[in-house]
Amino acid sequence: MATGLPGVFIGSFLIEVFFSIPGLGREILVAVNRSDYPVIQAATVYLAALTMVTNLITDVLYKFVDPRVTLK
């Protein structure tokens, strides 16, 4: 379930765009339309970092939940 967290953020961006709700999703869409590369890069880095941190936390918690898992 934790690995689906970045997908939830992408889904919220899409809902903001579809229903014209002001927020980060709308800002990213405006940045894409204006070719505002720093905003696009910041959003991409933010989502990539969120994905990596979520995967790291999931792996560490899995190690504590299931003691049969060993670190190699």
mmCIF file of the N, C-alpha and C atoms, coordinates in Angstrom:
data_MODEL
# 
_entry.id   MODEL 
# 
loop_
_atom_site.group_PDB 
_atom_site.id 
_atom_site.type_symbol 
_atom_site.label_atom_id 
_atom_site.label_alt_id 
_atom_site.label_comp_id 
_atom_site.label_asym_id 
_atom_site.label_entity_id 
_atom_site.label_seq_id 
_atom_site.pdbx_PDB_ins_code 
_atom_site.Cartn_x 
_atom_site.Cartn_y 
_atom_site.Cartn_z 
_atom_site.occupancy 
_atom_site.B_iso_or_equiv 
_atom_site.pdbx_formal_charge 
_atom_site.auth_seq_id 
_atom_site.auth_comp_id 
_atom_site.auth_asym_id 
_atom_site.auth_atom_id 
_atom_site.pdbx_PDB_model_num 
ATOM 1   N N  . MET A 1 1  ? 0.824   -1.184  0.000   1.00 0.00 ? 1  MET A N  1 
ATOM 2   C CA . MET A 1 1  ? 0.000   0.000   0.000   1.00 0.00 ? 1  MET A CA 1 
ATOM 3   C C  . MET A 1 1  ? 0.874   1.255   0.000   1.00 0.00 ? 1  MET A C  1 
ATOM 4   N N  . ALA A 1 2  ? 2.006   1.212   0.649   1.00 0.00 ? 2  ALA A N  1 
ATOM 5   C CA . ALA A 1 2  ? 2.864   2.401   0.732   1.00 0.00 ? 2  ALA A CA 1 
ATOM 6   C C  . ALA A 1 2  ? 3.484   2.745   -0.615  1.00 0.00 ? 2  ALA A C  1 
ATOM 7   N N  . THR A 1 3  ? 3.700   1.758   -1.471  1.00 0.00 ? 3  THR A N  1 
ATOM 8   C CA . THR A 1 3  ? 4.310   2.047   -2.766  1.00 0.00 ? 3  THR A CA 1 
ATOM 9   C C  . THR A 1 3  ? 3.331   2.732   -3.712  1.00 0.00 ? 3  THR A C  1 
ATOM 10  N N  . GLY A 1 4  ? 2.066   2.745   -3.388  1.00 0.00 ? 4  GLY A N  1 
ATOM 11  C CA . GLY A 1 4  ? 1.075   3.432   -4.201  1.00 0.00 ? 4  GLY A CA 1 
ATOM 12  C C  . GLY A 1 4  ? 0.892   4.892   -3.840  1.00 0.00 ? 4  GLY A C  1 
ATOM 13  N N  . LEU A 1 5  ? 1.606   5.363   -2.814  1.00 0.00 ? 5  LEU A N  1 
ATOM 14  C CA . LEU A 1 5  ? 1.465   6.750   -2.360  1.00 0.00 ? 5  LEU A CA 1 
ATOM 15  C C  . LEU A 1 5  ? 1.789   7.785   -3.441  1.00 0.00 ? 5  LEU A C  1 
ATOM 16  N N  . PRO A 1 6  ? 2.868   7.622   -4.217  1.00 0.00 ? 6  PRO A N  1 
ATOM 17  C CA . PRO A 1 6  ? 3.106   8.595   -5.284  1.00 0.00 ? 6  PRO A CA 1 
ATOM 18  C C  . PRO A 1 6  ? 1.982   8.617   -6.322  1.00 0.00 ? 6  PRO A C  1 
ATOM 19  N N  . GLY A 1 7  ? 1.359   7.496   -6.562  1.00 0.00 ? 7  GLY A N  1 
ATOM 20  C CA . GLY A 1 7  ? 0.222   7.448   -7.480  1.00 0.00 ? 7  GLY A CA 1 
ATOM 21  C C  . GLY A 1 7  ? -0.965  8.242   -6.961  1.00 0.00 ? 7  GLY A C  1 
ATOM 22  N N  . VAL A 1 8  ? -1.105  8.286   -5.654  1.00 0.00 ? 8  VAL A N  1 
ATOM 23  C CA . VAL A 1 8  ? -2.178  9.087   -5.053  1.00 0.00 ? 8  VAL A CA 1 
ATOM 24  C C  . VAL A 1 8  ? -1.941  10.569  -5.333  1.00 0.00 ? 8  VAL A C  1 
ATOM 25  N N  . PHE A 1 9  ? -0.686  11.001  -5.246  1.00 0.00 ? 9  PHE A N  1 
ATOM 26  C CA . PHE A 1 9  ? -0.383  12.398  -5.539  1.00 0.00 ? 9  PHE A CA 1 
ATOM 27  C C  . PHE A 1 9  ? -0.624  12.722  -7.013  1.00 0.00 ? 9  PHE A C  1 
ATOM 28  N N  . ILE A 1 10 ? -0.244  11.822  -7.894  1.00 0.00 ? 10 ILE A N  1 
ATOM 29  C CA . ILE A 1 10 ? -0.495  12.040  -9.324  1.00 0.00 ? 10 ILE A CA 1 
ATOM 30  C C  . ILE A 1 10 ? -1.999  12.101  -9.572  1.00 0.00 ? 10 ILE A C  1 
ATOM 31  N N  . GLY A 1 11 ? -2.748  11.233  -8.938  1.00 0.00 ? 11 GLY A N  1 
ATOM 32  C CA . GLY A 1 11 ? -4.204  11.257  -9.077  1.00 0.00 ? 11 GLY A CA 1 
ATOM 33  C C  . GLY A 1 11 ? -4.809  12.543  -8.566  1.00 0.00 ? 11 GLY A C  1 
ATOM 34  N N  . SER A 1 12 ? -4.268  13.067  -7.472  1.00 0.00 ? 12 SER A N  1 
ATOM 35  C CA . SER A 1 12 ? -4.789  14.335  -6.954  1.00 0.00 ? 12 SER A CA 1 
ATOM 36  C C  . SER A 1 12 ? -4.459  15.482  -7.900  1.00 0.00 ? 12 SER A C  1 
ATOM 37  N N  . PHE A 1 13 ? -3.307  15.427  -8.550  1.00 0.00 ? 13 PHE A N  1 
ATOM 38  C CA . PHE A 1 13 ? -2.970  16.444  -9.548  1.00 0.00 ? 13 PHE A CA 1 
ATOM 39  C C  . PHE A 1 13 ? -3.972  16.408  -10.690 1.00 0.00 ? 13 PHE A C  1 
ATOM 40  N N  . LEU A 1 14 ? -4.307  15.211  -11.152 1.00 0.00 ? 14 LEU A N  1 
ATOM 41  C CA . LEU A 1 14 ? -5.257  15.084  -12.261 1.00 0.00 ? 14 LEU A CA 1 
ATOM 42  C C  . LEU A 1 14 ? -6.648  15.567  -11.873 1.00 0.00 ? 14 LEU A C  1 
ATOM 43  N N  . ILE A 1 15 ? -7.070  15.263  -10.664 1.00 0.00 ? 15 ILE A N  1 
ATOM 44  C CA . ILE A 1 15 ? -8.394  15.713  -10.208 1.00 0.00 ? 15 ILE A CA 1 
ATOM 45  C C  . ILE A 1 15 ? -8.432  17.234  -10.115 1.00 0.00 ? 15 ILE A C  1 
ATOM 46  N N  . GLU A 1 16 ? -7.340  17.839  -9.650  1.00 0.00 ? 16 GLU A N  1 
ATOM 47  C CA . GLU A 1 16 ? -7.289  19.297  -9.599  1.00 0.00 ? 16 GLU A CA 1 
ATOM 48  C C  . GLU A 1 16 ? -7.430  19.897  -10.996 1.00 0.00 ? 16 GLU A C  1 
ATOM 49  N N  . VAL A 1 17 ? -6.789  19.273  -11.975 1.00 0.00 ? 17 VAL A N  1 
ATOM 50  C CA . VAL A 1 17 ? -6.860  19.791  -13.344 1.00 0.00 ? 17 VAL A CA 1 
ATOM 51  C C  . VAL A 1 17 ? -8.255  19.598  -13.911 1.00 0.00 ? 17 VAL A C  1 
ATOM 52  N N  . PHE A 1 18 ? -8.827  18.413  -13.754 1.00 0.00 ? 18 PHE A N  1 
ATOM 53  C CA . PHE A 1 18 ? -10.139 18.114  -14.344 1.00 0.00 ? 18 PHE A CA 1 
ATOM 54  C C  . PHE A 1 18 ? -11.244 18.983  -13.771 1.00 0.00 ? 18 PHE A C  1 
ATOM 55  N N  . PHE A 1 19 ? -11.210 19.242  -12.466 1.00 0.00 ? 19 PHE A N  1 
ATOM 56  C CA . PHE A 1 19 ? -12.275 19.990  -11.813 1.00 0.00 ? 19 PHE A CA 1 
ATOM 57  C C  . PHE A 1 19 ? -11.914 21.445  -11.538 1.00 0.00 ? 19 PHE A C  1 
ATOM 58  N N  . SER A 1 20 ? -10.815 21.918  -12.124 1.00 0.00 ? 20 SER A N  1 
ATOM 59  C CA . SER A 1 20 ? -10.366 23.313  -12.001 1.00 0.00 ? 20 SER A CA 1 
ATOM 60  C C  . SER A 1 20 ? -10.225 23.752  -10.547 1.00 0.00 ? 20 SER A C  1 
ATOM 61  N N  . ILE A 1 21 ? -9.660  22.898  -9.746  1.00 0.00 ? 21 ILE A N  1 
ATOM 62  C CA . ILE A 1 21 ? -9.386  23.220  -8.343  1.00 0.00 ? 21 ILE A CA 1 
ATOM 63  C C  . ILE A 1 21 ? -7.984  23.828  -8.278  1.00 0.00 ? 21 ILE A C  1 
ATOM 64  N N  . PRO A 1 22 ? -7.823  24.990  -7.694  1.00 0.00 ? 22 PRO A N  1 
ATOM 65  C CA . PRO A 1 22 ? -6.472  25.565  -7.621  1.00 0.00 ? 22 PRO A CA 1 
ATOM 66  C C  . PRO A 1 22 ? -5.592  24.737  -6.678  1.00 0.00 ? 22 PRO A C  1 
ATOM 67  N N  . GLY A 1 23 ? -4.397  24.473  -7.142  1.00 0.00 ? 23 GLY A N  1 
ATOM 68  C CA . GLY A 1 23 ? -3.482  23.684  -6.339  1.00 0.00 ? 23 GLY A CA 1 
ATOM 69  C C  . GLY A 1 23 ? -2.225  23.365  -7.117  1.00 0.00 ? 23 GLY A C  1 
ATOM 70  N N  . LEU A 1 24 ? -1.470  22.404  -6.626  1.00 0.00 ? 24 LEU A N  1 
ATOM 71  C CA . LEU A 1 24 ? -0.193  22.061  -7.231  1.00 0.00 ? 24 LEU A CA 1 
ATOM 72  C C  . LEU A 1 24 ? -0.365  21.450  -8.616  1.00 0.00 ? 24 LEU A C  1 
ATOM 73  N N  . GLY A 1 25 ? -1.384  20.658  -8.813  1.00 0.00 ? 25 GLY A N  1 
ATOM 74  C CA . GLY A 1 25 ? -1.620  20.051  -10.126 1.00 0.00 ? 25 GLY A CA 1 
ATOM 75  C C  . GLY A 1 25 ? -1.880  21.096  -11.195 1.00 0.00 ? 25 GLY A C  1 
ATOM 76  N N  . ARG A 1 26 ? -2.675  22.071  -10.861 1.00 0.00 ? 26 ARG A N  1 
ATOM 77  C CA . ARG A 1 26 ? -2.964  23.158  -11.813 1.00 0.00 ? 26 ARG A CA 1 
ATOM 78  C C  . ARG A 1 26 ? -1.704  23.976  -12.088 1.00 0.00 ? 26 ARG A C  1 
ATOM 79  N N  . GLU A 1 27 ? -0.907  24.195  -11.053 1.00 0.00 ? 27 GLU A N  1 
ATOM 80  C CA . GLU A 1 27 ? 0.345   24.941  -11.223 1.00 0.00 ? 27 GLU A CA 1 
ATOM 81  C C  . GLU A 1 27 ? 1.298   24.193  -12.152 1.00 0.00 ? 27 GLU A C  1 
ATOM 82  N N  . ILE A 1 28 ? 1.371   22.894  -12.025 1.00 0.00 ? 28 ILE A N  1 
ATOM 83  C CA . ILE A 1 28 ? 2.233   22.098  -12.897 1.00 0.00 ? 28 ILE A CA 1 
ATOM 84  C C  . ILE A 1 28 ? 1.731   22.151  -14.333 1.00 0.00 ? 28 ILE A C  1 
ATOM 85  N N  . LEU A 1 29 ? 0.435   22.085  -14.525 1.00 0.00 ? 29 LEU A N  1 
ATOM 86  C CA . LEU A 1 29 ? -0.127  22.172  -15.874 1.00 0.00 ? 29 LEU A CA 1 
ATOM 87  C C  . LEU A 1 29 ? 0.175   23.536  -16.507 1.00 0.00 ? 29 LEU A C  1 
ATOM 88  N N  . VAL A 1 30 ? 0.042   24.601  -15.749 1.00 0.00 ? 30 VAL A N  1 
ATOM 89  C CA . VAL A 1 30 ? 0.372   25.939  -16.256 1.00 0.00 ? 30 VAL A CA 1 
ATOM 90  C C  . VAL A 1 30 ? 1.863   26.017  -16.583 1.00 0.00 ? 30 VAL A C  1 
ATOM 91  N N  . ALA A 1 31 ? 2.704   25.411  -15.755 1.00 0.00 ? 31 ALA A N  1 
ATOM 92  C CA . ALA A 1 31 ? 4.151   25.415  -16.006 1.00 0.00 ? 31 ALA A CA 1 
ATOM 93  C C  . ALA A 1 31 ? 4.484   24.666  -17.284 1.00 0.00 ? 31 ALA A C  1 
ATOM 94  N N  . VAL A 1 32 ? 3.804   23.567  -17.534 1.00 0.00 ? 32 VAL A N  1 
ATOM 95  C CA . VAL A 1 32 ? 4.032   22.814  -18.772 1.00 0.00 ? 32 VAL A CA 1 
ATOM 96  C C  . VAL A 1 32 ? 3.597   23.636  -19.976 1.00 0.00 ? 32 VAL A C  1 
ATOM 97  N N  . ASN A 1 33 ? 2.462   24.287  -19.880 1.00 0.00 ? 33 ASN A N  1 
ATOM 98  C CA . ASN A 1 33 ? 1.981   25.103  -20.997 1.00 0.00 ? 33 ASN A CA 1 
ATOM 99  C C  . ASN A 1 33 ? 2.893   26.297  -21.277 1.00 0.00 ? 33 ASN A C  1 
ATOM 100 N N  . ARG A 1 34 ? 3.527   26.846  -20.238 1.00 0.00 ? 34 ARG A N  1 
ATOM 101 C CA . ARG A 1 34 ? 4.413   28.007  -20.401 1.00 0.00 ? 34 ARG A CA 1 
ATOM 102 C C  . ARG A 1 34 ? 5.877   27.606  -20.583 1.00 0.00 ? 34 ARG A C  1 
ATOM 103 N N  . SER A 1 35 ? 6.159   26.322  -20.579 1.00 0.00 ? 35 SER A N  1 
ATOM 104 C CA . SER A 1 35 ? 7.538   25.805  -20.661 1.00 0.00 ? 35 SER A CA 1 
ATOM 105 C C  . SER A 1 35 ? 8.404   26.372  -19.532 1.00 0.00 ? 35 SER A C  1 
ATOM 106 N N  . ASP A 1 36 ? 7.854   26.368  -18.343 1.00 0.00 ? 36 ASP A N  1 
ATOM 107 C CA . ASP A 1 36 ? 8.563   26.845  -17.159 1.00 0.00 ? 36 ASP A CA 1 
ATOM 108 C C  . ASP A 1 36 ? 9.349   25.667  -16.573 1.00 0.00 ? 36 ASP A C  1 
ATOM 109 N N  . TYR A 1 37 ? 10.559  25.473  -17.090 1.00 0.00 ? 37 TYR A N  1 
ATOM 110 C CA . TYR A 1 37 ? 11.337  24.291  -16.754 1.00 0.00 ? 37 TYR A CA 1 
ATOM 111 C C  . TYR A 1 37 ? 11.714  24.159  -15.280 1.00 0.00 ? 37 TYR A C  1 
ATOM 112 N N  . PRO A 1 38 ? 12.049  25.229  -14.566 1.00 0.00 ? 38 PRO A N  1 
ATOM 113 C CA . PRO A 1 38 ? 12.372  25.042  -13.143 1.00 0.00 ? 38 PRO A CA 1 
ATOM 114 C C  . PRO A 1 38 ? 11.201  24.474  -12.330 1.00 0.00 ? 38 PRO A C  1 
ATOM 115 N N  . VAL A 1 39 ? 9.985   24.892  -12.632 1.00 0.00 ? 39 VAL A N  1 
ATOM 116 C CA . VAL A 1 39 ? 8.822   24.365  -11.900 1.00 0.00 ? 39 VAL A CA 1 
ATOM 117 C C  . VAL A 1 39 ? 8.602   22.896  -12.257 1.00 0.00 ? 39 VAL A C  1 
ATOM 118 N N  . ILE A 1 40 ? 8.750   22.567  -13.532 1.00 0.00 ? 40 ILE A N  1 
ATOM 119 C CA . ILE A 1 40 ? 8.583   21.170  -13.965 1.00 0.00 ? 40 ILE A CA 1 
ATOM 120 C C  . ILE A 1 40 ? 9.651   20.292  -13.322 1.00 0.00 ? 40 ILE A C  1 
ATOM 121 N N  . GLN A 1 41 ? 10.887  20.775  -13.293 1.00 0.00 ? 41 GLN A N  1 
ATOM 122 C CA . GLN A 1 41 ? 11.966  20.010  -12.671 1.00 0.00 ? 41 GLN A CA 1 
ATOM 123 C C  . GLN A 1 41 ? 11.747  19.849  -11.172 1.00 0.00 ? 41 GLN A C  1 
ATOM 124 N N  . ALA A 1 42 ? 11.279  20.883  -10.511 1.00 0.00 ? 42 ALA A N  1 
ATOM 125 C CA . ALA A 1 42 ? 11.025  20.792  -9.070  1.00 0.00 ? 42 ALA A CA 1 
ATOM 126 C C  . ALA A 1 42 ? 9.935   19.773  -8.774  1.00 0.00 ? 42 ALA A C  1 
ATOM 127 N N  . ALA A 1 43 ? 8.870   19.769  -9.566  1.00 0.00 ? 43 ALA A N  1 
ATOM 128 C CA . ALA A 1 43 ? 7.792   18.803  -9.354  1.00 0.00 ? 43 ALA A CA 1 
ATOM 129 C C  . ALA A 1 43 ? 8.283   17.383  -9.601  1.00 0.00 ? 43 ALA A C  1 
ATOM 130 N N  . THR A 1 44 ? 9.105   17.205  -10.618 1.00 0.00 ? 44 THR A N  1 
ATOM 131 C CA . THR A 1 44 ? 9.635   15.876  -10.930 1.00 0.00 ? 44 THR A CA 1 
ATOM 132 C C  . THR A 1 44 ? 10.554  15.382  -9.821  1.00 0.00 ? 44 THR A C  1 
ATOM 133 N N  . VAL A 1 45 ? 11.434  16.254  -9.349  1.00 0.00 ? 45 VAL A N  1 
ATOM 134 C CA . VAL A 1 45 ? 12.349  15.875  -8.269  1.00 0.00 ? 45 VAL A CA 1 
ATOM 135 C C  . VAL A 1 45 ? 11.572  15.574  -6.994  1.00 0.00 ? 45 VAL A C  1 
ATOM 136 N N  . TYR A 1 46 ? 10.545  16.369  -6.717  1.00 0.00 ? 46 TYR A N  1 
ATOM 137 C CA . TYR A 1 46 ? 9.721   16.152  -5.529  1.00 0.00 ? 46 TYR A CA 1 
ATOM 138 C C  . TYR A 1 46 ? 9.044   14.776  -5.578  1.00 0.00 ? 46 TYR A C  1 
ATOM 139 N N  . LEU A 1 47 ? 8.456   14.440  -6.711  1.00 0.00 ? 47 LEU A N  1 
ATOM 140 C CA . LEU A 1 47 ? 7.782   13.140  -6.819  1.00 0.00 ? 47 LEU A CA 1 
ATOM 141 C C  . LEU A 1 47 ? 8.784   11.985  -6.811  1.00 0.00 ? 47 LEU A C  1 
ATOM 142 N N  . ALA A 1 48 ? 9.957   12.179  -7.398  1.00 0.00 ? 48 ALA A N  1 
ATOM 143 C CA . ALA A 1 48 ? 10.986  11.135  -7.367  1.00 0.00 ? 48 ALA A CA 1 
ATOM 144 C C  . ALA A 1 48 ? 11.489  10.913  -5.938  1.00 0.00 ? 48 ALA A C  1 
ATOM 145 N N  . ALA A 1 49 ? 11.716  12.002  -5.219  1.00 0.00 ? 49 ALA A N  1 
ATOM 146 C CA . ALA A 1 49 ? 12.169  11.883  -3.825  1.00 0.00 ? 49 ALA A CA 1 
ATOM 147 C C  . ALA A 1 49 ? 11.094  11.231  -2.961  1.00 0.00 ? 49 ALA A C  1 
ATOM 148 N N  . LEU A 1 50 ? 9.841   11.605  -3.188  1.00 0.00 ? 50 LEU A N  1 
ATOM 149 C CA . LEU A 1 50 ? 8.743   10.990  -2.446  1.00 0.00 ? 50 LEU A CA 1 
ATOM 150 C C  . LEU A 1 50 ? 8.686   9.489   -2.706  1.00 0.00 ? 50 LEU A C  1 
ATOM 151 N N  . THR A 1 51 ? 8.883   9.087   -3.949  1.00 0.00 ? 51 THR A N  1 
ATOM 152 C CA . THR A 1 51 ? 8.878   7.667   -4.291  1.00 0.00 ? 51 THR A CA 1 
ATOM 153 C C  . THR A 1 51 ? 10.028  6.933   -3.613  1.00 0.00 ? 51 THR A C  1 
ATOM 154 N N  . MET A 1 52 ? 11.226  7.521   -3.638  1.00 0.00 ? 52 MET A N  1 
ATOM 155 C CA . MET A 1 52 ? 12.378  6.860   -3.026  1.00 0.00 ? 52 MET A CA 1 
ATOM 156 C C  . MET A 1 52 ? 12.232  6.750   -1.513  1.00 0.00 ? 52 MET A C  1 
ATOM 157 N N  . VAL A 1 53 ? 11.772  7.807   -0.867  1.00 0.00 ? 53 VAL A N  1 
ATOM 158 C CA . VAL A 1 53 ? 11.599  7.778   0.590   1.00 0.00 ? 53 VAL A CA 1 
ATOM 159 C C  . VAL A 1 53 ? 10.521  6.776   0.981   1.00 0.00 ? 53 VAL A C  1 
ATOM 160 N N  . THR A 1 54 ? 9.444   6.738   0.219   1.00 0.00 ? 54 THR A N  1 
ATOM 161 C CA . THR A 1 54 ? 8.369   5.780   0.502   1.00 0.00 ? 54 THR A CA 1 
ATOM 162 C C  . THR A 1 54 ? 8.860   4.344   0.360   1.00 0.00 ? 54 THR A C  1 
ATOM 163 N N  . ASN A 1 55 ? 9.625   4.066   -0.691  1.00 0.00 ? 55 ASN A N  1 
ATOM 164 C CA . ASN A 1 55 ? 10.175  2.718   -0.879  1.00 0.00 ? 55 ASN A CA 1 
ATOM 165 C C  . ASN A 1 55 ? 11.159  2.357   0.228   1.00 0.00 ? 55 ASN A C  1 
ATOM 166 N N  . LEU A 1 56 ? 11.970  3.311   0.651   1.00 0.00 ? 56 LEU A N  1 
ATOM 167 C CA . LEU A 1 56 ? 12.920  3.056   1.736   1.00 0.00 ? 56 LEU A CA 1 
ATOM 168 C C  . LEU A 1 56 ? 12.194  2.740   3.037   1.00 0.00 ? 56 LEU A C  1 
ATOM 169 N N  . ILE A 1 57 ? 11.210  3.539   3.367   1.00 0.00 ? 57 ILE A N  1 
ATOM 170 C CA . ILE A 1 57 ? 10.446  3.307   4.598   1.00 0.00 ? 57 ILE A CA 1 
ATOM 171 C C  . ILE A 1 57 ? 9.727   1.966   4.544   1.00 0.00 ? 57 ILE A C  1 
ATOM 172 N N  . THR A 1 58 ? 9.172   1.639   3.380   1.00 0.00 ? 58 THR A N  1 
ATOM 173 C CA . THR A 1 58 ? 8.486   0.349   3.230   1.00 0.00 ? 58 THR A CA 1 
ATOM 174 C C  . THR A 1 58 ? 9.453   -0.814  3.428   1.00 0.00 ? 58 THR A C  1 
ATOM 175 N N  . ASP A 1 59 ? 10.657  -0.714  2.852   1.00 0.00 ? 59 ASP A N  1 
ATOM 176 C CA . ASP A 1 59 ? 11.640  -1.787  3.006   1.00 0.00 ? 59 ASP A CA 1 
ATOM 177 C C  . ASP A 1 59 ? 12.098  -1.932  4.457   1.00 0.00 ? 59 ASP A C  1 
ATOM 178 N N  . VAL A 1 60 ? 12.331  -0.828  5.127   1.00 0.00 ? 60 VAL A N  1 
ATOM 179 C CA . VAL A 1 60 ? 12.779  -0.889  6.528   1.00 0.00 ? 60 VAL A CA 1 
ATOM 180 C C  . VAL A 1 60 ? 11.673  -1.454  7.418   1.00 0.00 ? 60 VAL A C  1 
ATOM 181 N N  . LEU A 1 61 ? 10.457  -1.019  7.218   1.00 0.00 ? 61 LEU A N  1 
ATOM 182 C CA . LEU A 1 61 ? 9.347   -1.557  8.012   1.00 0.00 ? 61 LEU A CA 1 
ATOM 183 C C  . LEU A 1 61 ? 9.122   -3.039  7.730   1.00 0.00 ? 61 LEU A C  1 
ATOM 184 N N  . TYR A 1 62 ? 9.325   -3.446  6.479   1.00 0.00 ? 62 TYR A N  1 
ATOM 185 C CA . TYR A 1 62 ? 9.169   -4.863  6.140   1.00 0.00 ? 62 TYR A CA 1 
ATOM 186 C C  . TYR A 1 62 ? 10.198  -5.705  6.876   1.00 0.00 ? 62 TYR A C  1 
ATOM 187 N N  . LYS A 1 63 ? 11.405  -5.176  7.050   1.00 0.00 ? 63 LYS A N  1 
ATOM 188 C CA . LYS A 1 63 ? 12.444  -5.884  7.790   1.00 0.00 ? 63 LYS A CA 1 
ATOM 189 C C  . LYS A 1 63 ? 12.033  -6.073  9.253   1.00 0.00 ? 63 LYS A C  1 
ATOM 190 N N  . PHE A 1 64 ? 11.401  -5.048  9.845   1.00 0.00 ? 64 PHE A N  1 
ATOM 191 C CA . PHE A 1 64 ? 10.990  -5.166  11.247  1.00 0.00 ? 64 PHE A CA 1 
ATOM 192 C C  . PHE A 1 64 ? 9.767   -6.064  11.415  1.00 0.00 ? 64 PHE A C  1 
ATOM 193 N N  . VAL A 1 65 ? 8.894   -6.097  10.449  1.00 0.00 ? 65 VAL A N  1 
ATOM 194 C CA . VAL A 1 65 ? 7.683   -6.901  10.535  1.00 0.00 ? 65 VAL A CA 1 
ATOM 195 C C  . VAL A 1 65 ? 7.988   -8.382  10.321  1.00 0.00 ? 65 VAL A C  1 
ATOM 196 N N  . ASP A 1 66 ? 8.870   -8.677  9.369   1.00 0.00 ? 66 ASP A N  1 
ATOM 197 C CA . ASP A 1 66 ? 9.187   -10.063 9.038   1.00 0.00 ? 66 ASP A CA 1 
ATOM 198 C C  . ASP A 1 66 ? 10.665  -10.323 9.353   1.00 0.00 ? 66 ASP A C  1 
ATOM 199 N N  . PRO A 1 67 ? 10.959  -10.945 10.482  1.00 0.00 ? 67 PRO A N  1 
ATOM 200 C CA . PRO A 1 67 ? 12.371  -11.129 10.880  1.00 0.00 ? 67 PRO A CA 1 
ATOM 201 C C  . PRO A 1 67 ? 13.119  -12.116 9.984   1.00 0.00 ? 67 PRO A C  1 
ATOM 202 N N  . ARG A 1 68 ? 12.417  -12.866 9.127   1.00 0.00 ? 68 ARG A N  1 
ATOM 203 C CA . ARG A 1 68 ? 13.113  -13.785 8.223   1.00 0.00 ? 68 ARG A CA 1 
ATOM 204 C C  . ARG A 1 68 ? 13.853  -13.067 7.122   1.00 0.00 ? 68 ARG A C  1 
ATOM 205 N N  . VAL A 1 69 ? 13.516  -11.816 6.887   1.00 0.00 ? 69 VAL A N  1 
ATOM 206 C CA . VAL A 1 69 ? 14.189  -11.029 5.858   1.00 0.00 ? 69 VAL A CA 1 
ATOM 207 C C  . VAL A 1 69 ? 15.557  -10.611 6.378   1.00 0.00 ? 69 VAL A C  1 
ATOM 208 N N  . THR A 1 70 ? 16.587  -10.901 5.596   1.00 0.00 ? 70 THR A N  1 
ATOM 209 C CA . THR A 1 70 ? 17.944  -10.549 6.009   1.00 0.00 ? 70 THR A CA 1 
ATOM 210 C C  . THR A 1 70 ? 18.502  -9.481  5.073   1.00 0.00 ? 70 THR A C  1 
ATOM 211 N N  . LEU A 1 71 ? 19.367  -8.678  5.612   1.00 0.00 ? 71 LEU A N  1 
ATOM 212 C CA . LEU A 1 71 ? 20.068  -7.679  4.798   1.00 0.00 ? 71 LEU A CA 1 
ATOM 213 C C  . LEU A 1 71 ? 21.288  -8.318  4.194   1.00 0.00 ? 71 LEU A C  1 
ATOM 214 N N  . LYS A 1 72 ? 21.448  -8.179  2.891   1.00 0.00 ? 72 LYS A N  1 
ATOM 215 C CA . LYS A 1 72 ? 22.616  -8.791  2.218   1.00 0.00 ? 72 LYS A CA 1 
ATOM 216 C C  . LYS A 1 72 ? 23.527  -7.738  1.703   1.00 0.00 ? 72 LYS A C  1 
# 
